[in-house]
């Protein structure tokens, strides 16, 4: 469900905080970007009526999606919600390709659901970053 209009709610901000550098200023900048950029989308994912995760992304005219934020609340991790979020967003938005940049901690998640992984090297001192790409197969008519 679209939760962009709920950006001032504590739960939405808490979920978003899991996917940004742990700094209140970075979170505030991220919230402002969602509030002011009409090309940024923010969706929530519910399980049994409880919001357990979010995905923030941009999708261009060619239906290429770039994931900027993906988070599942800590107690719900490992239960398949991250994968569910991505499957739901594919169903909802119909992208032809999904791209995400991530760190070593999260790269296995993307690899496990079929993303192709390429190292970007040490983008920040001591921090290797990866670009993860998923091509959606067109459905047969």
Backbone as JSON Lines, residues from 0, in Angstrom:
{"i":0,"aa":"X","n":[0.83,-1.18,0.0],"ca":[0.0,0.0,0.0],"c":[0.87,1.24,0.0]}
{"i":1,"aa":"X","n":[0.42,2.29,-0.62],"ca":[1.15,3.54,-0.69],"c":[1.12,4.21,0.69]}
{"i":2,"aa":"X","n":[2.29,4.47,1.27],"ca":[2.35,5.1,2.6],"c":[3.05,6.46,2.55]}
{"i":3,"aa":"X","n":[3.24,6.99,1.36],"ca":[3.94,8.27,1.22],"c":[3.24,9.39,1.98]}
{"i":4,"aa":"X","n":[1.93,9.35,2.04],"ca":[1.17,10.39,2.75],"c":[1.29,10.25,4.27]}
{"i":5,"aa":"X","n":[1.88,9.15,4.74],"ca":[1.99,8.88,6.18],"c":[3.43,9.08,6.69]}
{"i":6,"aa":"X","n":[4.23,9.83,5.94],"ca":[5.65,10.01,6.29],"c":[5.9,10.59,7.67]}
{"i":7,"aa":"X","n":[4.94,11.3,8.24],"ca":[5.16,11.89,9.55],"c":[4.83,10.94,10.7]}
{"i":8,"aa":"X","n":[4.31,9.75,10.37],"ca":[3.99,8.77,11.41],"c":[5.28,8.13,11.93]}
{"i":9,"aa":"X","n":[5.34,7.92,13.23],"ca":[6.53,7.34,13.85],"c":[6.89,5.98,13.27]}
{"i":10,"aa":"X","n":[5.89,5.12,13.04],"ca":[6.16,3.78,12.52],"c":[6.81,3.84,11.14]}
{"i":11,"aa":"X","n":[6.31,4.7,10.28],"ca":[6.87,4.84,8.93],"c":[8.32,5.32,9.03]}
{"i":12,"aa":"X","n":[8.55,6.32,9.87],"ca":[9.9,6.86,10.03],"c":[10.84,5.82,10.64]}
{"i":13,"aa":"X","n":[10.34,5.03,11.57],"ca":[11.16,3.98,12.18],"c":[11.57,2.95,11.13]}
{"i":14,"aa":"X","n":[10.62,2.49,10.32],"ca":[10.93,1.52,9.27],"c":[11.93,2.11,8.28]}
{"i":15,"aa":"X","n":[11.73,3.35,7.88],"ca":[12.63,4.01,6.95],"c":[14.03,4.15,7.56]}
{"i":16,"aa":"X","n":[14.1,4.37,8.85],"ca":[15.4,4.55,9.51],"c":[16.26,3.3,9.42]}
{"i":17,"aa":"X","n":[15.66,2.12,9.29],"ca":[16.44,0.89,9.18],"c":[17.21,0.81,7.87]}
{"i":18,"aa":"X","n":[16.83,1.61,6.88],"ca":[17.46,1.51,5.57],"c":[18.29,2.73,5.2]}
{"i":19,"aa":"X","n":[18.55,3.61,6.17],"ca":[19.4,4.77,5.9],"c":[20.57,4.77,6.89]}
{"i":20,"aa":"X","n":[21.59,5.54,6.55],"ca":[22.73,5.68,7.46],"c":[22.2,6.14,8.81]}
{"i":21,"aa":"X","n":[22.63,5.5,9.91],"ca":[22.05,5.8,11.23],"c":[22.41,7.2,11.74]}
{"i":22,"aa":"X","n":[21.72,8.17,11.18],"ca":[21.95,9.56,11.54],"c":[20.61,10.29,11.38]}
{"i":23,"aa":"X","n":[20.14,10.97,12.42],"ca":[18.84,11.65,12.33],"c":[18.75,12.65,11.18]}
{"i":24,"aa":"X","n":[19.86,13.29,10.84],"ca":[19.85,14.25,9.73],"c":[19.62,13.55,8.4]}
{"i":25,"aa":"X","n":[20.23,12.38,8.23],"ca":[20.05,11.61,6.99],"c":[18.59,11.16,6.88]}
{"i":26,"aa":"X","n":[18.0,10.72,7.98],"ca":[16.59,10.32,7.96],"c":[15.71,11.5,7.59]}
{"i":27,"aa":"X","n":[15.96,12.64,8.17],"ca":[15.17,13.85,7.88],"c":[15.29,14.24,6.4]}
{"i":28,"aa":"X","n":[16.51,14.16,5.85],"ca":[16.71,14.47,4.42],"c":[15.94,13.48,3.55]}
{"i":29,"aa":"X","n":[15.96,12.22,3.95],"ca":[15.26,11.18,3.19],"c":[13.76,11.43,3.2]}
{"i":30,"aa":"X","n":[13.21,11.75,4.35],"ca":[11.77,12.05,4.47],"c":[11.41,13.24,3.59]}
{"i":31,"aa":"X","n":[12.22,14.29,3.64],"ca":[11.96,15.48,2.82],"c":[11.99,15.14,1.33]}
{"i":32,"aa":"X","n":[12.93,14.27,0.93],"ca":[13.02,13.89,-0.49],"c":[11.73,13.18,-0.93]}
{"i":33,"aa":"X","n":[11.2,12.27,-0.09],"ca":[9.94,11.61,-0.43],"c":[8.78,12.61,-0.47]}
{"i":34,"aa":"X","n":[8.78,13.56,0.43],"ca":[7.7,14.54,0.48],"c":[7.69,15.48,-0.72]}
{"i":35,"aa":"X","n":[8.87,15.77,-1.27],"ca":[8.96,16.79,-2.32],"c":[9.14,16.24,-3.73]}
{"i":36,"aa":"X","n":[9.56,15.0,-3.87],"ca":[9.84,14.43,-5.18],"c":[8.69,13.52,-5.6]}
{"i":37,"aa":"X","n":[7.93,13.97,-6.59],"ca":[6.76,13.2,-7.03],"c":[7.15,11.91,-7.76]}
{"i":38,"aa":"X","n":[8.43,11.77,-8.11],"ca":[8.88,10.55,-8.78],"c":[9.37,9.48,-7.81]}
{"i":39,"aa":"X","n":[9.36,9.8,-6.52],"ca":[9.75,8.83,-5.49],"c":[8.49,8.2,-4.92]}
{"i":40,"aa":"X","n":[8.49,6.88,-4.78],"ca":[7.35,6.12,-4.27],"c":[7.75,5.48,-2.95]}
{"i":41,"aa":"X","n":[6.8,5.37,-2.03],"ca":[7.05,4.69,-0.77],"c":[5.84,3.81,-0.46]}
{"i":42,"aa":"X","n":[6.07,2.5,-0.42],"ca":[5.01,1.54,-0.16],"c":[5.3,0.78,1.13]}
{"i":43,"aa":"X","n":[4.23,0.43,1.83],"ca":[4.34,-0.37,3.04],"c":[3.85,-1.78,2.77]}
{"i":44,"aa":"X","n":[4.3,-2.71,3.61],"ca":[3.92,-4.12,3.47],"c":[3.37,-4.59,4.81]}
{"i":45,"aa":"X","n":[2.13,-5.11,4.78],"ca":[1.48,-5.56,6.0],"c":[1.43,-7.08,6.1]}
{"i":46,"aa":"X","n":[1.49,-7.56,7.33],"ca":[1.26,-8.96,7.62],"c":[0.28,-9.02,8.78]}
{"i":47,"aa":"X","n":[-0.85,-9.65,8.56],"ca":[-1.9,-9.77,9.57],"c":[-2.28,-8.4,10.15]}
{"i":48,"aa":"X","n":[-2.39,-7.42,9.25],"ca":[-2.83,-6.08,9.65],"c":[-1.76,-5.21,10.29]}
{"i":49,"aa":"X","n":[-0.52,-5.71,10.36],"ca":[0.57,-4.95,10.98],"c":[1.6,-4.59,9.91]}
{"i":50,"aa":"X","n":[1.99,-3.32,9.87],"ca":[3.0,-2.87,8.92],"c":[4.36,-3.41,9.35]}
{"i":51,"aa":"X","n":[4.96,-4.26,8.52],"ca":[6.22,-4.9,8.88],"c":[7.39,-4.46,8.0]}
{"i":52,"aa":"X","n":[7.11,-3.78,6.9],"ca":[8.21,-3.39,6.02],"c":[7.82,-2.27,5.08]}
{"i":53,"aa":"X","n":[8.85,-1.7,4.46],"ca":[8.63,-0.64,3.47],"c":[9.59,-0.81,2.3]}
{"i":54,"aa":"X","n":[9.21,-0.22,1.19],"ca":[10.09,-0.13,0.02],"c":[9.92,1.27,-0.56]}
{"i":55,"aa":"X","n":[11.05,1.91,-0.81],"ca":[11.06,3.22,-1.44],"c":[11.81,3.11,-2.75]}
{"i":56,"aa":"X","n":[11.23,3.65,-3.82],"ca":[11.83,3.46,-5.14],"c":[11.45,4.59,-6.09]}
{"i":57,"aa":"X","n":[12.14,4.58,-7.2],"ca":[11.86,5.47,-8.33],"c":[11.68,4.55,-9.53]}
{"i":58,"aa":"X","n":[10.76,4.91,-10.42],"ca":[10.56,4.11,-11.64],"c":[10.53,5.08,-12.81]}
{"i":59,"aa":"X","n":[11.33,4.79,-13.85],"ca":[11.43,5.73,-14.96],"c":[10.45,5.39,-16.09]}
{"i":60,"aa":"X","n":[10.51,6.16,-17.17],"ca":[9.6,5.98,-18.3],"c":[9.78,4.64,-19.01]}
{"i":61,"aa":"X","n":[10.95,4.02,-18.85],"ca":[11.21,2.72,-19.47],"c":[10.82,1.58,-18.55]}
{"i":62,"aa":"X","n":[10.14,1.9,-17.42],"ca":[9.72,0.91,-16.42],"c":[10.92,0.23,-15.74]}
{"i":63,"aa":"X","n":[12.02,0.98,-15.59],"ca":[13.17,0.5,-14.84],"c":[13.06,1.07,-13.43]}
{"i":64,"aa":"X","n":[13.08,0.18,-12.45],"ca":[12.9,0.58,-11.06],"c":[14.24,0.59,-10.34]}
{"i":65,"aa":"X","n":[14.45,1.64,-9.56],"ca":[15.62,1.72,-8.69],"c":[15.12,1.73,-7.25]}
{"i":66,"aa":"X","n":[15.52,0.71,-6.49],"ca":[15.15,0.66,-5.08],"c":[16.12,1.53,-4.3]}
{"i":67,"aa":"X","n":[15.58,2.47,-3.55],"ca":[16.4,3.35,-2.71],"c":[16.38,2.9,-1.26]}
{"i":68,"aa":"X","n":[15.25,2.35,-0.83],"ca":[15.11,1.92,0.56],"c":[14.27,0.65,0.61]}
{"i":69,"aa":"X","n":[14.73,-0.31,1.38],"ca":[13.99,-1.54,1.61],"c":[14.29,-1.95,3.04]}
{"i":70,"aa":"X","n":[13.25,-2.11,3.85],"ca":[13.46,-2.46,5.25],"c":[12.31,-3.3,5.78]}
{"i":71,"aa":"X","n":[12.68,-4.24,6.64],"ca":[11.71,-5.05,7.38],"c":[12.05,-4.86,8.85]}
{"i":72,"aa":"X","n":[11.04,-4.66,9.66],"ca":[11.3,-4.42,11.08],"c":[12.04,-5.63,11.67]}
{"i":73,"aa":"X","n":[12.98,-5.39,12.58],"ca":[13.91,-6.44,13.03],"c":[13.28,-7.75,13.49]}
{"i":74,"aa":"X","n":[12.17,-7.73,14.21],"ca":[11.57,-8.97,14.71],"c":[10.91,-9.79,13.61]}
{"i":75,"aa":"X","n":[10.72,-9.2,12.44],"ca":[10.06,-9.91,11.33],"c":[11.03,-10.36,10.25]}
{"i":76,"aa":"X","n":[12.31,-10.09,10.44],"ca":[13.31,-10.47,9.43],"c":[13.48,-11.98,9.37]}
{"i":77,"aa":"X","n":[13.8,-12.46,8.17],"ca":[14.03,-13.89,7.99],"c":[12.77,-14.68,7.73]}
{"i":78,"aa":"X","n":[11.63,-14.0,7.69],"ca":[10.36,-14.69,7.48],"c":[9.85,-14.56,6.04]}
{"i":79,"aa":"X","n":[10.66,-13.99,5.15],"ca":[10.27,-13.87,3.75],"c":[9.56,-12.58,3.39]}
{"i":80,"aa":"X","n":[9.47,-11.63,4.32],"ca":[8.76,-10.39,4.02],"c":[9.5,-9.54,2.99]}
{"i":81,"aa":"X","n":[10.83,-9.5,3.04],"ca":[11.59,-8.73,2.05],"c":[11.33,-9.22,0.65]}
{"i":82,"aa":"X","n":[11.37,-10.53,0.49],"ca":[11.05,-11.15,-0.8],"c":[9.61,-10.83,-1.2]}
{"i":83,"aa":"X","n":[8.7,-10.92,-0.23],"ca":[7.29,-10.62,-0.49],"c":[7.08,-9.19,-0.95]}
{"i":84,"aa":"X","n":[7.81,-8.26,-0.33],"ca":[7.71,-6.85,-0.72],"c":[8.11,-6.7,-2.18]}
{"i":85,"aa":"X","n":[9.22,-7.31,-2.57],"ca":[9.69,-7.19,-3.95],"c":[8.71,-7.85,-4.92]}
{"i":86,"aa":"X","n":[8.19,-9.02,-4.58],"ca":[7.22,-9.69,-5.45],"c":[5.95,-8.86,-5.61]}
{"i":87,"aa":"X","n":[5.48,-8.26,-4.51],"ca":[4.27,-7.42,-4.58],"c":[4.51,-6.19,-5.44]}
{"i":88,"aa":"X","n":[5.68,-5.58,-5.32],"ca":[5.95,-4.35,-6.07],"c":[6.1,-4.67,-7.56]}
{"i":89,"aa":"X","n":[6.62,-5.85,-7.89],"ca":[6.69,-6.28,-9.29],"c":[5.27,-6.41,-9.84]}
{"i":90,"aa":"X","n":[4.4,-7.04,-9.05],"ca":[3.0,-7.23,-9.46],"c":[2.28,-5.89,-9.62]}
{"i":91,"aa":"X","n":[2.54,-4.96,-8.73],"ca":[1.86,-3.66,-8.71],"c":[2.37,-2.7,-9.8]}
{"i":92,"aa":"X","n":[3.7,-2.63,-9.96],"ca":[4.31,-1.59,-10.8],"c":[4.77,-2.08,-12.17]}
{"i":93,"aa":"X","n":[4.89,-3.39,-12.36],"ca":[5.29,-4.0,-13.63],"c":[6.62,-3.46,-14.19]}
{"i":94,"aa":"X","n":[7.67,-3.43,-13.37],"ca":[8.96,-2.98,-13.91],"c":[9.54,-4.04,-14.85]}
{"i":95,"aa":"X","n":[10.43,-3.62,-15.76],"ca":[11.13,-4.57,-16.62],"c":[12.48,-4.93,-16.01]}
{"i":96,"aa":"X","n":[12.99,-4.05,-15.14],"ca":[14.28,-4.27,-14.48],"c":[14.23,-3.58,-13.13]}
{"i":97,"aa":"X","n":[14.87,-4.21,-12.15],"ca":[15.0,-3.6,-10.83],"c":[16.49,-3.52,-10.5]}
{"i":98,"aa":"X","n":[16.9,-2.36,-10.0],"ca":[18.29,-2.16,-9.61],"c":[18.31,-1.65,-8.17]}
{"i":99,"aa":"X","n":[19.26,-2.19,-7.4],"ca":[19.45,-1.73,-6.02],"c":[20.94,-1.71,-5.73]}
{"i":100,"aa":"X","n":[21.38,-0.72,-4.99],"ca":[22.76,-0.69,-4.51],"c":[22.73,-1.03,-3.03]}
{"i":101,"aa":"X","n":[23.66,-1.89,-2.61],"ca":[23.64,-2.32,-1.22],"c":[25.03,-2.6,-0.69]}
{"i":102,"aa":"X","n":[25.08,-3.01,0.57],"ca":[26.34,-3.32,1.23],"c":[26.52,-4.83,1.37]}
{"i":103,"aa":"X","n":[27.64,-5.22,1.93],"ca":[27.96,-6.64,2.07],"c":[26.97,-7.37,2.97]}
{"i":104,"aa":"X","n":[26.41,-6.67,3.93],"ca":[25.46,-7.27,4.88],"c":[24.17,-7.72,4.18]}
{"i":105,"aa":"X","n":[23.76,-7.0,3.15],"ca":[22.46,-7.25,2.52],"c":[22.55,-7.93,1.16]}
{"i":106,"aa":"X","n":[23.75,-8.0,0.59],"ca":[23.9,-8.51,-0.77],"c":[23.39,-9.96,-0.89]}
{"i":107,"aa":"X","n":[23.55,-10.78,0.14],"ca":[23.08,-12.17,0.08],"c":[21.56,-12.25,-0.07]}
{"i":108,"aa":"X","n":[20.84,-11.32,0.56],"ca":[19.38,-11.28,0.41],"c":[19.02,-11.13,-1.07]}
{"i":109,"aa":"X","n":[19.62,-10.16,-1.73],"ca":[19.31,-9.94,-3.15],"c":[19.72,-11.14,-4.01]}
{"i":110,"aa":"X","n":[20.89,-11.7,-3.72],"ca":[21.37,-12.86,-4.47],"c":[20.38,-14.03,-4.31]}
{"i":111,"aa":"X","n":[19.86,-14.22,-3.1],"ca":[18.98,-15.36,-2.83],"c":[17.65,-15.3,-3.56]}
{"i":112,"aa":"X","n":[17.26,-14.11,-4.01],"ca":[15.99,-14.03,-4.74],"c":[16.2,-13.8,-6.24]}
{"i":113,"aa":"X","n":[17.44,-14.02,-6.7],"ca":[17.67,-14.03,-8.14],"c":[18.29,-12.79,-8.74]}
{"i":114,"aa":"X","n":[18.7,-11.83,-7.93],"ca":[19.38,-10.65,-8.48],"c":[20.79,-11.04,-8.9]}
{"i":115,"aa":"X","n":[21.28,-10.43,-9.97],"ca":[22.66,-10.58,-10.41],"c":[23.47,-9.52,-9.66]}
{"i":116,"aa":"X","n":[24.57,-9.93,-9.05],"ca":[25.35,-9.06,-8.18],"c":[26.66,-8.67,-8.86]}
{"i":117,"aa":"X","n":[27.0,-7.38,-8.77],"ca":[28.29,-6.9,-9.27],"c":[28.89,-5.97,-8.23]}
{"i":118,"aa":"X","n":[30.13,-6.21,-7.88],"ca":[30.8,-5.37,-6.89],"c":[31.15,-4.02,-7.5]}
{"i":119,"aa":"X","n":[30.95,-2.97,-6.72],"ca":[31.36,-1.63,-7.12],"c":[32.7,-1.27,-6.47]}
{"i":120,"aa":"X","n":[33.24,-2.24,-5.73],"ca":[34.5,-2.0,-5.03],"c":[34.26,-1.21,-3.76]}
{"i":121,"aa":"X","n":[35.33,-0.66,-3.26],"ca":[35.29,0.09,-2.0],"c":[34.83,1.53,-2.3]}
{"i":122,"aa":"X","n":[33.54,1.74,-2.27],"ca":[32.96,3.04,-2.62],"c":[33.23,4.08,-1.53]}
{"i":123,"aa":"X","n":[33.25,3.63,-0.28],"ca":[33.59,4.46,0.87],"c":[34.75,3.75,1.56]}
{"i":124,"aa":"X","n":[35.61,4.47,2.27],"ca":[36.75,3.8,2.92],"c":[36.32,2.6,3.78]}
{"i":125,"aa":"X","n":[36.82,1.42,3.39],"ca":[36.53,0.21,4.14],"c":[35.15,-0.38,3.91]}
{"i":126,"aa":"X","n":[34.38,0.16,2.95],"ca":[33.01,-0.3,2.71],"c":[32.84,-0.68,1.24]}
{"i":127,"aa":"X","n":[32.7,-1.99,1.0],"ca":[32.43,-2.45,-0.36],"c":[30.94,-2.32,-0.64]}
{"i":128,"aa":"X","n":[30.6,-1.84,-1.82],"ca":[29.2,-1.69,-2.23],"c":[28.96,-2.59,-3.44]}
{"i":129,"aa":"X","n":[27.7,-2.94,-3.64],"ca":[27.32,-3.84,-4.72],"c":[26.11,-3.27,-5.46]}
{"i":130,"aa":"X","n":[26.04,-3.51,-6.76],"ca":[24.84,-3.2,-7.51],"c":[24.17,-4.54,-7.81]}
{"i":131,"aa":"X","n":[22.87,-4.58,-7.53],"ca":[22.07,-5.8,-7.69],"c":[21.03,-5.52,-8.76]}
{"i":132,"aa":"X","n":[20.96,-6.4,-9.77],"ca":[20.05,-6.18,-10.89],"c":[19.16,-7.41,-11.1]}
{"i":133,"aa":"X","n":[17.88,-7.15,-11.34],"ca":[16.93,-8.22,-11.58],"c":[16.15,-7.88,-12.84]}
{"i":134,"aa":"X","n":[16.23,-8.77,-13.83],"ca":[15.49,-8.59,-15.08],"c":[14.19,-9.38,-14.98]}
{"i":135,"aa":"X","n":[13.07,-8.71,-15.2],"ca":[11.77,-9.4,-15.14],"c":[11.46,-9.99,-16.51]}
{"i":136,"aa":"X","n":[11.17,-11.26,-16.51],"ca":[10.84,-11.95,-17.76],"c":[9.43,-11.52,-18.19]}
{"i":137,"aa":"X","n":[9.27,-11.16,-19.47],"ca":[7.92,-10.82,-19.93],"c":[7.01,-12.05,-19.87]}
{"i":138,"aa":"X","n":[5.78,-11.83,-19.48],"ca":[4.82,-12.93,-19.39],"c":[4.33,-13.3,-20.78]}
{"i":139,"aa":"X","n":[4.18,-14.59,-21.01],"ca":[3.63,-15.05,-22.3],"c":[2.14,-14.75,-22.33]}
{"i":140,"aa":"X","n":[1.71,-14.27,-23.46],"ca":[0.29,-13.92,-23.63],"c":[-0.55,-15.17,-23.77]}
